[in-house]
Amino acid sequence: MKTKLIKIGNSQGVRIPKPIIEESGLKGEIELLLRDNEVVLRSVQEPRVGWDTSFKEMADNNDDELLDKKDTEKSNDWDETEWEW
């Protein structure tokens, strides 16, 4: 599909046909990226989406332990003499 740049104030823009927006799933805030001489538009992904569900599932499965637990159980002289607990 070909289109033209249009003037929007001091900037330029591109009209995106509704079917393309619907098919791509774009809505609300979007990111604009320049990748290999191409302009890429994509929906902004909220950081940590779904983490709450994953953490609850881990807790329900008793799988919410430290991965390096054996390292945290070790103490050394500095821990005992210098660190204030």
C-alpha positions as CSV (number, residue, x, y, z in Angstrom):
1,M,0.0,0.0,0.0
2,K,1.3,3.4,-0.9
3,T,0.5,6.6,1.0
4,K,1.9,10.1,1.2
5,L,3.3,12.2,4.0
6,I,0.9,15.0,5.1
7,K,1.7,18.2,6.9
8,I,0.6,18.4,10.5
9,G,1.7,21.7,12.0
10,N,5.5,21.9,11.8
11,S,5.7,18.1,11.5
12,Q,4.6,15.5,9.0
13,G,2.5,12.4,9.4
14,V,1.0,9.4,7.7
15,R,-2.6,8.5,7.7
16,I,-3.1,4.8,8.6
17,P,-6.2,3.2,7.2
18,K,-8.6,1.9,9.9
19,P,-8.4,-1.8,8.6
20,I,-4.6,-1.7,9.1
21,I,-4.9,-0.3,12.6
22,E,-7.5,-2.9,13.5
23,E,-5.6,-5.8,12.0
24,S,-2.3,-4.7,13.7
25,G,-4.0,-4.3,17.1
26,L,-2.6,-0.7,17.5
27,K,-4.5,1.3,20.1
28,G,-3.8,4.1,22.6
29,E,-0.2,5.0,23.0
30,I,2.2,3.6,20.4
31,E,6.0,3.5,20.1
32,L,7.8,4.8,17.0
33,L,11.1,3.0,16.2
34,L,13.6,3.4,13.4
35,R,15.0,0.0,12.5
36,D,17.2,-0.7,9.5
37,N,16.0,2.3,7.6
38,E,12.3,1.5,8.3
39,V,9.8,3.1,10.5
40,V,8.1,0.6,12.9
41,L,5.0,1.4,14.9
42,R,3.9,-0.8,17.8
43,S,1.6,-0.7,20.8
44,V,3.4,0.4,24.0
45,Q,3.7,-2.6,26.3
46,E,3.4,-1.9,29.9
47,P,6.3,-3.1,31.9
48,R,5.7,-6.2,34.1
49,V,2.3,-6.9,32.6
50,G,1.1,-10.2,34.1
51,W,3.8,-10.4,36.8
52,D,1.1,-10.3,39.6
53,T,-0.5,-13.4,38.2
54,S,2.8,-15.2,37.7
55,F,3.9,-14.4,41.3
56,K,0.5,-15.6,42.7
57,E,0.9,-18.8,40.7
58,M,4.4,-19.3,42.0
59,A,3.3,-18.8,45.5
60,D,0.3,-21.2,45.1
61,N,2.8,-23.8,43.8
62,N,5.3,-23.2,46.6
63,D,7.8,-22.2,43.9
64,D,8.7,-18.7,45.2
65,E,12.1,-19.4,46.7
66,L,15.4,-17.7,46.0
67,L,17.2,-19.4,43.1
68,D,20.6,-18.8,44.9
69,K,19.3,-19.7,48.3
70,K,22.4,-21.8,49.1
71,D,24.6,-18.7,48.5
72,T,22.5,-16.5,50.8
73,E,22.8,-19.1,53.7
74,K,26.5,-18.8,53.7
75,S,28.0,-16.2,56.0
76,N,31.5,-15.0,56.4
77,D,33.6,-13.2,59.0
78,W,32.7,-9.8,57.6
79,D,29.0,-10.6,58.0
80,E,29.6,-11.6,61.7
81,T,32.0,-8.9,62.8
82,E,31.4,-5.8,60.6
83,W,27.8,-5.9,59.6
84,E,25.3,-4.5,62.1
85,W,22.3,-6.8,62.2
